[in-house]
Amino acid sequence: MTNFNLGLRAPRKRSSLRTRWLVLILVSVTISGVYYSFDIPAALHQQLLGYMPPSNKFEIHFNLLYSLYSLPNVILPFFGGNIVDRIGAPICLIAFASLGFLGQLLFAIGTSAKSWGLMLFGRFVYGLGGESICVAQSALLSRWFEGGELALSFGVALSVSRLGSVFNNMISPALANSSSTPSALWVGFGVNAVTVLLALAIAYIDKKASAKCKEDNQTTEILTQALLDREEIEEGPLQVDSKDISFSDDDTVSTGVPHLSDVKRFGSMFWLLSLSCLVVYGCVLPFNNVASGLLLERNYFTPPPADCHLTFPDQCTSGSLMVDGKTNPSFDTDGNVCPAEKSTTAPVLPTSLNITTTESSWKKTHYVFESITATDVDCGDKFWSDACTKDYCDAQKRATEKAGRIMSIPYFISAGLSPLLGFVVDNIGNRAIIASIAPLMLTAVHIQLATRSSSPVLPLIGQGIAYSLFASVLWPSVPLVVEKKLTGTAFGVITVVQNIGLVLLPLIIAAVYNHDGNRYIPNVEYVFITCAVFGLIVGVLINVLDCRTGNRLNNPSGEPDDDDNSEPVSQIVTMDDGCFIS
């Protein structure tokens, strides 16, 4: 009997098709649309504050927009990942994009009706698909890209998708200021409609690619069998490596169907990565939720000094109601005009008003206030923006648009660096080391924001770099520490853990904000510092465990050291019988 290796061509897979680059672009743009609408409330914090009915619970309602988005994702991505493993990523991509489309529709309707209840319900529905679609994206890219291109594909996807947040931060405030707050939400609805169409296109391409791979592999299998039959006749029975005649075109083929109970087979490295994801992303995403309000308070629309008062405190400050060249300047106790021209300080508001005359373009028939606060001023109402406090509304519009541009810096940096970092990680590895460097940088960033009043540009550049570094190593590390057939389930589980933090942190931030007299600085920043420090500790533990298990994460190939005799990473904590391995 002859032992004969045929040296056959490797089976055709999606990762060998040039179409994979088109799929990468379409998937990235699809997720970009999801991120665009996800971040709309963050970009419109100040506009929503003025647009919605005045309430001392605004910050709670606002942060609930994000907590309720994340709430279903404490459970759903786990099932979503399992569903992806069972029925395929393309179909799931369509379903999850459709849920986002419906959720944004409800949110836009609720905003137009000034109904917090409908707005919150819309965000909950948006969350039903918003995170699970990222699980489908990750699983899809894992099938279309393998080996040396995996981290690069994740980096490109993150780069393009995060441009959705950048565009939102620049476009939504300008739309709300020039038209109305609801109009910015309806533009998001249109963006989500496009994501559904793109998901349909991806599913079509994936189906065609699957058919092509299957056809090519069947042809190769027929030729191989013919060659085997011929050789057997001429030389006797052959022994051929089974790997040389495996013609599966499906990267997810396995010996069994994944079950939810398979999470017991995830090792300690996976759970450390999940914990790192929770706390490090807790420094980035919840920060972006409140970044507009935080930057306005810290840098671009700071409250006027306590000793700065209007000449006529119970009258309008500027606008069409100021007739015959009448003015109402503000002065400090030394007689100096305040705030100074081109200052980042907010103009002084009247302390009270009693105006019952009306114009057809005004939203109300009377404006009677005994004690005016910033929450009473709706710059979407022409009474405030054109007639009574034009100086205040003009300054607020400039400030919100500038804050939107500045808060885009981390995502803009991420969009530029992610593809490069993905390529670098594919070639140099050091995933565990980078997972420690990122939270260290975030600690420095938020200490700077909490304790100093200097420009936020440099700290936000640092946050963008740290975010890019962390994302470039976290998600590509997941397939390295779990079985291949459980990749979708693993992405689902880690997304669940991430969303536990994204449910709790906005509520904690709202509580700290209200407790400190409606201020973000410094205590809200201390929350982010705590998360970053904890992320650094977890990063050190990841490096220790990776060293014990063959440096799988730090090796460029993602394989353990050949001469390493330590326990496999998937067995270091739990075995099938639940025993602890030390």
RAUR-V119820 format. One record per backbone hydrogen bond with DSSP energy under -1.0 kcal/mol. NH is the residue of the N-H (numbers start at 1). CO is the residue of the C=O. Records with the same first field share a line. If there is no record, write none. Layout:
BEGIN
NH->CO, CO
END
This chain:
BEGIN
2->237
4->239
16->13
17->14
20->17
21->18
23->19
24->20
25->21
26->22
27->23
28->24
29->25
30->26
31->27
32->28
33->29
34->30
35->31
36->32
37->33
38->34
39->35
40->37
43->39
44->40
48->44
49->45
50->46
51->47
52->48
58->55
61->57
62->58
63->59
64->60
65->61
67->63
68->64
70->66
71->67
74->71
75->72
76->72
78->75
79->75
80->76
81->77
82->78
83->79
84->80
85->81
86->82
87->83
88->84
92->88
93->89
94->90
95->91
96->92
97->93
98->94
99->95
100->96
101->97
102->98
103->99
104->100
105->101
106->102
107->103
108->104
109->105
110->106
111->107
112->108
113->109
114->111
115->110
119->115
120->116
121->117
122->118
123->119
124->120
125->121
126->122
127->123
128->124
130->126
133->129
135->131
136->132
137->133
138->134
139->135
140->136
141->137
142->138
143->139
144->140
145->141
149->146
150->147
153->149
154->150
155->151
156->152
157->153
158->154
159->155
160->156
161->157
162->158
164->161
166->162
167->163
168->164
169->165
170->166
171->167
172->168
175->171
176->172
177->173
178->174
179->175
186->182
187->183
188->184
189->185
190->186
191->187
192->188
193->189
194->190
195->191
196->192
197->193
198->194
199->195
200->196
201->197
202->198
203->199
204->200
205->201
206->202
207->203
208->204
209->205
210->206
211->207
212->208
213->209
214->210
215->211
216->212
217->213
218->214
219->215
220->216
221->217
222->218
223->219
224->220
225->221
226->222
227->223
228->224
229->225
230->226
231->227
232->228
233->229
234->230
235->231
236->232
239->2
244->241
245->242
253->250
262->259
263->260
264->261
265->262
266->263
271->267
272->268
273->269
274->270
275->271
276->272
277->273
278->274
279->275
280->276
281->277
283->280
284->281
285->281
288->284
289->285
290->286
294->290
295->291
296->292
297->293
298->294
299->295
300->295
301->296
302->344
308->305
309->331
311->329
315->312
317->388
318->388
320->386
321->387
322->319
323->321
326->323
331->309
332->336
335->332
338->330
343->340
346->302
351->313
352->313
353->369
355->367
362->359
367->355
369->353
372->351
376->373
381->378
385->381
386->382
387->382
388->383
389->384
390->318
393->389
394->390
395->391
396->392
397->393
398->394
399->395
400->396
401->397
402->398
403->399
404->400
405->401
406->402
407->403
409->406
412->408
413->409
414->410
415->411
416->412
417->413
418->414
421->417
422->418
423->419
424->420
425->421
426->422
427->423
428->424
429->425
430->554
431->553
434->430
435->431
436->433
437->433
438->434
440->436
441->437
442->438
443->439
444->440
445->441
446->442
447->443
448->444
449->445
450->446
451->447
452->448
460->456
461->457
462->458
463->459
464->460
465->461
466->462
467->463
468->464
469->465
470->466
471->467
472->468
473->470
474->470
481->478
486->483
487->484
490->486
491->487
492->488
493->489
494->490
495->491
496->492
497->493
498->494
499->495
500->496
501->497
502->498
503->499
504->500
505->501
508->504
509->505
510->506
511->507
512->508
513->509
514->510
515->511
516->512
517->514
518->513
519->513
524->520
526->522
527->523
528->524
529->525
530->526
531->527
532->528
533->529
534->530
535->531
536->532
537->533
538->534
539->535
540->536
541->537
542->538
543->539
544->540
545->541
546->542
547->543
548->544
549->545
551->546
555->551
558->555
561->550
564->561
571->568
578->575
581->573
END
